[in-house]
């Protein structure tokens, strides 16, 4: 039988209950990595991803794609929802360059056969993408942005300020899932909910509403790991007092969790 100290060394998150709030179907990688570290992932999706009611704008975009110089995908959801329609009707045009904001979106594009992608490699947001040299001189360029309903306007507005003509295509809708928070409340009441991971500001607002008044009182005191400063600001605005800003993506969240729970 292994010595307990050896077990801790192998599994730095042994026994920890960690909430994963990614949308359903997108939590597998993080959950599996948590299991490998000894944790018990608790899946509680705080964003629901749904198709758009009217696919006509997406179909029109597929037809007109050759007219653009750049196509920008804001998220893995945008990649999957848009390309499911576009690539069912045509091959990706060689003359249209592709940009996105993060590794997950790059990987999603690669799964669809698109590998020559402009994307930041250290910080994963619109600001980091806008700082890349290929996107600085946009005078006279035509840009199509695939995104969910709503979303930040920073990228498109900056492209326009740099001289580009910008079109938006909404390819999915975001909503708040109708989920029973009882499993989280039970873990909190038993003192066994150790941490939460939150990867979007909108998702955090949904989570805050979904857990109700009782859950909010515990949420405010629970270590909450976020991979971006904007989400950390939102968390503090909601009254969360134990907000841990990590490195980007799943790797950053995992490293932050391990470092936090390694402390005496």
N, C-alpha and C positions, 0 to 999 in steps of 0.2 A: 504494500500500500504506500502511495506517495506521501511524503511529508507535506503538511499543510503549506509550509513556506514555499516549497517547490511548485505547488499548485497555484499559489498566488503569482509567482514569477511567470508561469505559463499563461495564466488567465488574469490579466490585470483588472478586468471588470467583473470578476467572478461574483455571481449572485446579484448583481445590480439590475434593477428594473429600469430600463431606459425607454422613454416614449419616442416613437418615430412618427412624425406627423406628415411625411410626404404623401402625395395623393395615392390612392389605391392603384396597385400595379407598378408603382415607381419606388417602392420602399425595399424591394428585395435585396439589392446590393448592400445597403446600409444594415439591414436586419441580419443578413448572413455574416457580415463582418463583425457585428456585435456578438453574435453567437460564438464566433471563433475566439473572441476575447473573453468569453465566459459570461456575458451579460444575458439577460432575458429581455429581448425587444418586445415592446408593447405597441402594436400597430394601432394608430388612431389618426386616420387621415383627416386633415382639416381643410382640404380643398377638394372639391369635386370637379372633374374635368368632363365636359360634355361637348358633343358635336354642335356646330352652329345649326340653327333651324333652316337656314337657306344657303345651300352650297353654291348658288349661282356666282357670287363674286369670286370664289375659289376657282370655279370652272373658267370664268372669264380671264382670271390671272394666268391659268395654264395656257390659254390660247394666245395671250398677249406677251408671254414671258420673253420672247426674243427682243422686245422693244426696250428691255431694261439692261443697264450696265451692271447693277448690283442687286442681289437678293439677300435680305437680312432676316435671320430667324432668331426670335428673342428667347426661345426656350426649347427643350426637347419636345414638349407638347406641340409647339408650333411646327417643328420639323416633321413629326409623325403625322399630325392632322393635315398639314398642307401637302406633304409629298404623297400621302395616300391617295389624294385626289389628282395632283399634278402628274405623277408618274404613271397613273392608270390611263392617262390620256396622251402622254407624249414622253419622249426622252428629255432629260435635262439639257438645255441648250449650251453648247460649249462656250458661247460668248458671254454668258452671264456669270460674273464672279459671285462667290458666296461668302458671307460673313456671319459670325455668331458670337455669343458672349462667353461661352464656357466649354469645359471638357465634355460634359454630359451631352450638350448639343452637338459638339463635334463628333462624338461617338454615334449619336443618333443619325447624323448626316452620313457617316461612313457606312452604317447599316443599309442605307438607301443607295450606296454606291457613289456618294459625293465626298471626295477626300481632299481636294485642293481648296482649303477653307482658310480664310483670314479670321483669326481669333486671338484674344489676349491669352497670355500663358501664366500670368501671376495673379492678377486681380480679375474677377469675373463679373463685370457690370458694364453698363453703357459707357461710363466715363473711360474705362480702360480700353474698350473697343475704339472709341472716338480718338484716342491718343495714338493709334497705330498709323504709321506713315501712309499706307495705301488709301486711307480714308480721309486724308487731310485736304487734298485738292479735289473738290467734287464739282467744280464749275461745269455746268452743262450735262452732268450725269443724271441718269434716271435710276431711281432706287425704289424697290418694292420691299415693304416690311411685312413679314408674316408674324402675327401675334395673336394673343387672346383678346377678349373683349376688355376694353379699358386699357390699363397699363400705362407706363410712363411715356411721356411725349419727348423726353430729352433727346433721344437719338435722332428722331425724325426732324425735330426743330433745329438741331445743330446741323444736320445734313442740308436742310433748306438754307440756313444761314451761310453755309459754305458754297451755296450756288446750285445745289441739286434739286431736281424735281422729285418729290416723294409721294408714293401711294401706299396706303395701308390696306391690308387684307386681314380681316378677322377670321381665324380658322378654328377657334374653339371658344367655349364659354367656361368661365370659372364660377363656382358657387360654393355655398356652405353645406357640407353633408348633414344629413339628418341622422346623427349618431347618438346613442345613449352613452353618457359619460360615466355610468355606474362603475365600469371596470377601473377607471382612473380614481374615482372617489374612494372605492374600496381599498386600493393600494395606498392612497394617501392616508386614509383613516388608520390603516395598519402600520404606517410608518415605513412602507416598503417601496414607495415611488421615489427613486433616487435622482432622476434627471430627465429632462426633456430636450429633444433636438427640434429646432424650428428653422425652416429654410425659406420662409417668405413673410413679409410684413403683413400681407393680406391674410395669410394662413394663421399668423399669430392673433390677429384681431378676431378671426373666426373661432380659434381655440378659446380665447378669453370669454366669448359669448357662449360657446358650447358647454363649458364646464359649470356655468351658473355661479351664483354668489358663493356657495360653499367651496366649490372648486377654485374660484378666483383667490380666496384667502390662502389656500395651499399653494396655488400656482405662483403667487407673489414671493413665496419663500423657497421655492424649489430651484436648484441649479438648472438654468436654461441655457443651452449651448446654441449659438447662432453663428453662421459663417460670414456675416456681412454687417458693417457698422450701421447701415440703415435699419436693419432688423433690431439691432441692439438699442437704437434710439427709440423705436416703436415700443420695445419691451419696457424700457424705463418709463416711457410716457404712460404706459398702462399700470405702472406701479410695481413691476417686478424688481426685486431687490438683489437677486443673485444671477445676473446676466453675464455669461462668459462668451466673449468674442473669440472665435477660433480662426484658424486658417480656412481657406475656401474649400468647398465641395465636401464630399463624404470623408475624404482623407483628413481634412482639417478638423471636422467634427470628431472623428475617432481619436485623433492625436490629442485634442483638447480634453476629451473625456478621460483618456488614459492618464494624462498629466494631472488633471484635477483629482482623480481618485487615488493617485499614487501618493498624494500629500498626506502626511500623518494627521 
